[in-house]
Amino acid sequence: MRRILLSAAAVAMSTCSAFAACDKMDKVTAAWLPIMQTTAYYVAIEEKLFEKACIELDSNKMESPNQIIDALIADRADFGPPGAAAGIAMIAESKFPGKLKIFGLQGGGIKVNRINDGLIVKPDSTIKSFADLKGKTLGHVPGIQWRTISRHMVRAAGLDPDKDVTLVDLAVAMQVPAVVGGTVDATLSLEPVGSIAVASGKAKRAMTNPVASVIADPFYSGASVMTAKFLAERPAVAKRVVAVIDEATDMVNANFDKYKDVIPKYTAIKPDQLGFLAQPYLRGFKDLNDTDIKSYQALVDVFIKEGAMTGPLNVRDKLLTKAELGK
C-alpha cells in the first residue's frame, strides 16, 4: 500500500511540475483541415507543445476549406492552423476587411524541390500539359479556391475555361478513381494524391508543380490564419500560438521522415502509404520573407483577375507583424 501511495504521489508531483509554469490554461479554439499541409499542427498536438505553452486547445476538424474561414469570420474559432485556404482567406478579407491575420504559408515549389500539386492522368494518356485539355474534363478540389486556380491554369495555356474545358469539383478521395475510371480526363490534384497515384501505377503526373510554373514559385495554397479579434483581445495568448506553430514547423522541416508517422492519425492517409509522401514546404511566421509575400500576392492577383474577389488587395497589409505580437 505504501508503495502504491508513493507512486501516486510521484505521478501527482510530476503532473504538477509539468504545469508549474502555468498560472492558468488559456482556452483557444482551432479549426483545421485533415491534409498534408497541416502536419505542423499535428506535431504540435502530439508533442504537447500547446500544453507546454499553457494553452488548452479546442480542436475542430473541418470538412472543407470554406468551413475554416467561415468559422474564423464568425468568431467560432480563434485560428486556423497551417493548411487553411490561402485564397479563400483573402476573399473573406475583401468582403470583411480587418477580420483576419496571416502568420504562415504552406505549399511547394520547383526551386525548393517540394511538390504541392500535379496534373494527374492515366498512364497511357497523351495529355502532357493544360494545353492538351481542349474538349476534355478536368477535376479539381471542390470550392472556389481551386476552381479559380484551375480556370487560370486553363486560360494561361491558351484555352477558354468556359468553352474549351469542363471543370468538375471532385472530392480528394475520388480524384484518382475518376481518372482511372474515365469520368474525367485529368485532375489538378494536391499532394499526396499524385505521389500515391504514381506509386500505385494507376496514374501518372503529366506535370509536377504546374501551378508554381504559372502563378508563382514557390506557390502557397495554404496559410496559417488567426482572427484580428483574438489578436486584439488576447495578444499574449496569440503570441504563444504563433510560437507553438513556428516550433512545430521547424521540427517538421528538419525531420519530416520522423514526424510524418503522425499523419495517418489525423488524415485519410494510411500507414502503408507514408513512404510515398512528398514533404510539404512549410513557412512559419518568423521565416516569412519578401519572396513568400510576392508569391502570395501573385495568387491574390489571380483571384482578382478571375473575378473571384474585388481588388486591389495588398497581402502585406494582411500579414501579422512582429509589432502586433509585441516582439
N, C-alpha and C positions, 0 to 999 in steps of 0.2 A: 504494500500500500504506500509506504514511504517513497519507494522508487517511482511509482505512478504519479504521486503528488509532486515530486521533484521534477519529473519530466514535463508535467503540465505547467509548472511554474517556469521552466526553461522556455517552453513554447510561448507562454504569455509574455515573458521578458523579451524574447526575440521579436515578437509581433509589435510590442510597444516601441522597441528601438528602431524598427523599420520605419515607423511613422512619427518618430520622436521630433523630427524637424517640422512636422505639420501641426500648426495650431488648430487648423480645421481643414477638411477636404472640400474644395470648391467644385460644385457640380457643373459640368459642361456637356452640352448636347451636340453630338456629331451626326451628320447624315452622309453616308458613304455608298459607293457602288462596288460590287464584287468583281473587280477587274485587276489586271496586272499592275496598272499604274498606281494602285492603292497600296502596293506592297509595303511601303514605309509605315503606313498606319497599322497594318497587321503586325509588323515587327514591334512597333511601339507598344501595342497591347500585350503581345507575348512576352516582351522583356519588362513589362510592368513600368514602363517609363512614365506613364500618366500618374500612377500611384506615387512614384518617387517624386513627382513634381506636385504632389498634394492635390491632384485632380481626380474627382470621382466622375467617371465617364459614362454618359448615357449614349450608347452607340446604336444607331438605327440604320439598318441595311435598306437601301432603296432599290427599286427595280429598273429605273431609268434615269438618265442624266437630268431630265427635266424635273423629276421629283426632288432632287437635291437642291436645285436652285429655287424651286417653289418653296421648299421648307425654309431656306435662308431668307428669302424675301418676306415670308410671312412670320419671321422670327420664331419658327418652331424648332430651329437649330441654330447653334452659335457658330459652327464652322463646318465646312465640307473638306475633309482630308484630301490628300493627293488623289487625283482621278476625277474630281468634279469637272464638268464640261467647261472648257475654257471659252468656247464661243458663246454658249448659252448664257454664261455668267455676264458677258458683255452685252448681250441682247437685253438681259434683265436690267443692267445698269443704264442702258439707253432709255428704258421705259421708267425706271425708278432711280434716278441719279442719286449717288451718295449712299446707297444701301450696302454695297459690298466692297471688300478689300482683298486683293490677290497677294498671297505670300508664298507662292511656289509654283513651278511649272513642270509638266511631265510629258514625255513624248519620245522622239527618236530623231535620227538624222544620218545622213550619208557620211559626212566628215567625221562624226563621233562614233561611227560604226555601231549604231544602236537601231534596231528595227522597230518601227512604230506601226506600219501598215503595209499592205501589199495588194496588188491586183491579182486575184486568185481565179484560176481557170482549170479546166480539165487537162490531164497530162498530154492529150493529143490535140489540144486546141491550137488554132492558128493565130489566136489573139496574142499580140505581143505588146500592145500599148492601148491607151484610151482611143487613139485614132482608129483602131480596128473595131470599135464598138458600134459603128453605124448600122442601124437596123437591128441591134441586139438589145439584150436586157441586162442591166447592171443592178445587183443587190448591194445594200449598204446598211449600216447600223441605223435602227429606227430613230426618227426625230429630226428636228430642223438643223442641228449641227452638221451631221454627216450628209443630209440631203443637200445642204448648201455647198459643202465641200465637193460632193460628187458632181453637182451641176457645174461648179467652177472647173473641175478637172476635165470634164467633157468639153466645156467651152474652150479651155486652153488648148485642147487637141484639135481645134478647128471644127467641132461639131456643135449642133444646136441641141441643148439638153431637153428642149420642149418638142422637138420633131425627130431628131436622129436616134435618140436612145431612150429606152423605157427604164425609168428608175423605180426600184422596188424596195420598200422597207423590209428588212429581214432580221429577225432576232439572231443574235450571235450564234446560238446553238444550231440554227437552221441554215447557216450560210454554206458550209461545205456540202451538206446533203443536197441543197438546192443546186449547187454547181454540178455535183456528181449525177444527180437525177435529171438534169437538163431543164429545171424550172427557170433558171437564169443562166446566162452565158458566162457571167463573171461576177465577182463581188469585190468591192473595195473594203477590205477587212482589216480590223485592228489585230495586233498580236494578242494572244498566242494562236489565233486561228490559222494564220499562214504557216507557222512553224510546225504545228501539229498536223496540218493537212499535208504538207510536204513530206514529213516523216512517215506518214501513213501510206504514201504513194497514191492516194486518191485524187490529189490535185497538185498544182504547181503554182509558183509565183511567176506571172508574166512580167511583173515589175516589183522591185523591192523599194520601199520608201518612195512611192511615186509622188505623194503629197509634198514631201520635202524637196523634191526636184522641181516642183512648180510654184509652191507658195513661199516657203522659207526653209532654210537648212541651218540649224535644226528646226524641226517642226513640233509644236506643242499643241496637242488636242486636249490635254488635261491640265487642271490648275488646283491649287490649294486656296480655299476661299473662306473668309470669315465675314461676319456682318459688322457694319460700322457701329451698330448699337452695342454689340458685345465689346468691341474695342473701346468705345467711349465710356461705357458704364463699368467695365472691369478690365482696365488696361494691364494690370499686373498679372491677372489670370491669362489674358490673351498672350502676353509675353511668354508665359510658361508653355502655352500650347505651341507657339511657334518654335520655341527651344526644343520641345519634345520631338516635333516633326523633323526639325533640322537634324537632331541627333540620330533619329531612326533612318533618315535619308542617307546620312554619312555611313551608317552601318551597312545598309543595303548596297550602296555604291561600292564600298570597299570589299564586300564579301557576299555577292549575290548568291553564289553556289551554296553558301552556308544557310542563308536566311530564306531561300526560296522554298524550303521544306514546309513553311507555314502556309503557303499559298492555297493548297487544297482544302485547308480548314475553312477558308473564307470565300472561295470561289468554286466554280464548277470544274476546275482543272483537277484531274485525277493524279494520284501519286506516281503512277507509271508513265505519266506524260511530262514529268518535271525535267527530264533530260533534254526535252525538245524546246524548252522555253528560251526565248531571246531576252536578254537583260534589258529592261526599260531604261530610258535616260531620264533621271530624276534630278531636279534642280531645287534645292532648298532656298529659303529666304535669304540666308547670308551669302549665297553664291550667285544670285541673280545679277547679270551684267547687261551691258548695252546690246550685245548680240541677242540675248534672250528677249529683251524688251522689243527690239526691232522685229524679231520673229513673231512675237505675239501681236504686234501692231499689224504685221502683214496678214495674219488671219482675220483680224477685225476688219481690215480694209476690204478683204474678200467678202465678208458678210454684208458690208455696206454696199459694195458694188453689185452683189447678187440680190439686193433688196430685202435681205433678211432683217435688217435693222437700219435705223436712221443714223446719219453721221453729220459732221465728223465726230470721232471719239478718240481721245489720246489715252492709250492704255497706261502711260506713265502716271497719269493722274489717278489711276485706279489701283496702283500698287501700294501695298503697305510700306511705310517708311520707317527708318530707324528712329526718327524723331517721335513718331507716333507711339512707338514702343518704349520711349524714354531711354534709348540706348545712347 
